Amino acid sequence: MPWAADRQPSMGCGESGREVMGLKAVTLVERVTHSPEETVLFGREVAAYFRPPCLVLLEGDLGAGKTTITKGIVAGLGAAREEDVTSPTFTLVHEYGPNGQVFHVDLYRIEGARDLATLGLDDLSSQPATVLVEWGEKLGDNVPQTCFKVRMEHQESDNRRIVIERLEA
C-alpha cells in the first residue's frame, strides 16, 4: 500500500520502542484534552502529520472521542468544516474534500474478514488520500508497514488522553 507516514513533519515529544502488530511504535505526541472543543482543536493541530497518502487508525472505547478528533483532523486538512464531519457508523465510509482527499471509515459494525473485504480499503489506499479508520484495531495485522495510530482514552468528565504514534517496520 502506498502510505507515506514516514514523510510527516516533526511535532514529536520522544520515541518509544514498544511493538504494535509487529511494527515499532514511535510516540509523536501525547496530550490530555479537557473538552470536546479542545479535542477538535488538537485534531486540527495534529492534522499536519497526516498528509496523503496516509493511513490513520483511531482506537478507543465507545465515546472516547474518535469522531470528535476526526472533525478537527478533517478540518485541519482543509477537506471539510468541522460541523460537516459526522460518524460513518451506518454508511461505513464518508468522503471529504472536492477530490476525495480524506476518507473517514468506521469499522464498528464490521464483524469479520468478509465484511472487511467488501469495504474496499485496498481501493482507498491506491488514492492520494488520508484515510482515517475508527475502530482501527479491527484491522488486526492487515495494516501497511507504515501508518499512524491515534489511541484515545476517556478519563473523568470530558477529559481525553490522546496518544499519537507512527507505526513503522
C-alpha positions in Angstrom: 0.0 0.0 0.0 1.4 3.4 -0.9 1.0 5.1 2.5 3.6 7.7 3.4 3.7 8.1 7.1 7.5 8.4 7.0 7.4 11.9 5.4 5.5 13.7 8.0 6.6 16.8 9.9 8.1 16.5 13.3 6.0 17.8 16.2 7.2 15.0 18.3 7.7 14.5 22.0 10.0 11.5 22.0 10.1 7.9 21.0 9.1 4.6 22.4 10.4 1.2 21.5 7.2 -0.8 22.0 5.9 -3.0 19.3 2.4 -3.0 17.9 1.2 -5.5 15.3 4.9 -6.4 14.7 5.7 -2.8 14.0 7.8 -0.3 16.0 5.6 2.3 17.6 7.2 5.8 17.8 5.2 8.2 20.1 4.9 11.5 18.3 2.7 13.4 20.8 0.6 12.8 23.9 -1.9 15.2 25.4 -4.9 15.3 27.7 -7.8 17.4 26.4 -10.5 18.7 28.7 -13.4 19.4 26.4 -14.8 18.3 23.0 -13.8 21.7 21.7 -10.2 21.2 22.9 -10.2 17.7 21.3 -11.3 19.2 18.0 -8.5 21.9 18.2 -6.0 19.2 19.0 -7.2 17.3 15.9 -6.6 20.4 13.8 -3.1 20.7 15.2 -2.0 17.2 14.5 -3.5 17.1 11.0 -0.1 18.2 9.9 1.2 14.7 10.5 -1.5 13.1 8.2 -0.7 14.4 4.7 -1.7 12.0 1.9 -1.2 9.2 1.2 -1.7 8.3 4.8 -3.5 5.7 6.9 -4.6 6.7 10.5 -6.0 4.1 12.8 -8.2 5.6 15.6 -8.7 3.4 18.6 -10.6 3.8 21.8 -13.8 2.7 23.6 -17.2 3.9 22.5 -17.5 7.6 23.4 -13.7 8.1 23.7 -13.8 10.9 21.1 -12.7 9.3 17.8 -15.3 11.2 15.7 -14.6 14.4 17.7 -10.9 14.4 17.0 -11.7 13.4 13.4 -13.7 16.6 13.0 -10.5 18.6 13.8 -8.3 16.4 11.6 -10.6 16.7 8.5 -10.9 20.5 9.0 -7.2 20.8 9.6 -6.5 19.0 6.3 -8.9 21.5 4.6 -11.3 18.8 3.4 -14.5 19.9 5.2 -15.8 22.1 8.0 -15.9 20.6 11.5 -19.7 20.7 11.6 -19.9 18.7 8.3 -18.0 15.8 9.7 -20.2 13.0 11.2 -19.7 9.4 12.2 -19.9 7.0 9.3 -21.2 4.2 11.6 -24.1 3.3 9.4 -22.7 4.3 6.0 -19.2 2.9 6.9 -17.3 5.5 4.7 -17.6 9.2 4.4 -15.6 11.1 1.8 -14.5 14.7 2.3 -12.8 17.2 0.0 -13.5 18.1 -3.6 -11.4 15.3 -4.8 -11.9 12.8 -2.1 -8.7 13.7 -0.3 -10.0 12.4 3.1 -11.9 9.2 3.7 -13.4 8.6 7.2 -14.1 4.9 7.8 -15.9 3.3 10.7 -15.3 -0.4 11.4 -17.6 -0.6 14.5 -20.2 -2.6 12.6 -17.7 -4.8 10.8 -17.9 -8.4 12.1 -15.2 -10.3 10.3 -12.8 -10.7 7.4 -15.7 -11.0 4.8 -17.2 -7.6 5.9 -13.8 -6.0 5.9 -13.1 -7.3 2.4 -16.3 -5.7 1.0 -15.4 -2.3 2.4 -12.8 -1.6 -0.3 -9.9 -0.3 1.9 -7.4 -1.5 -0.7 -9.1 0.8 -3.3 -8.9 3.7 -0.9 -5.2 3.0 -0.4 -4.5 3.4 -4.1 -5.6 7.1 -4.0 -3.6 10.1 -2.8 -5.8 10.4 0.3 -5.7 10.4 4.0 -7.8 7.5 5.3 -9.0 7.8 8.9 -10.2 4.5 10.3 -12.3 4.4 13.5 -12.0 1.1 15.4 -8.7 0.6 13.6 -7.9 -2.3 15.9 -10.4 -4.4 13.9 -7.9 -4.4 11.0 -5.7 -6.7 13.1 -2.4 -7.4 11.3 -3.8 -6.1 8.0 -2.1 -2.8 8.1 0.7 -1.5 5.9 4.2 -1.3 7.1 3.9 2.3 8.0 0.8 4.1 9.4 -0.3 6.2 12.3 -2.3 5.2 15.4 -4.3 7.6 17.5 -5.1 6.0 20.9 -7.9 7.7 22.9 -8.8 7.0 26.5 -11.8 8.6 28.2 -10.8 9.7 31.6 -13.1 11.6 34.1 -15.7 14.1 32.8 -14.7 15.4 29.4 -11.0 14.6 29.7 -9.4 12.5 27.0 -5.9 11.1 27.0 -4.7 11.1 23.3 -1.5 9.4 22.2 -0.4 9.6 18.5 2.1 7.1 17.3 3.8 6.3 14.0 4.0 2.6 13.3 6.9 1.5 11.2 8.8 -1.6 10.2 
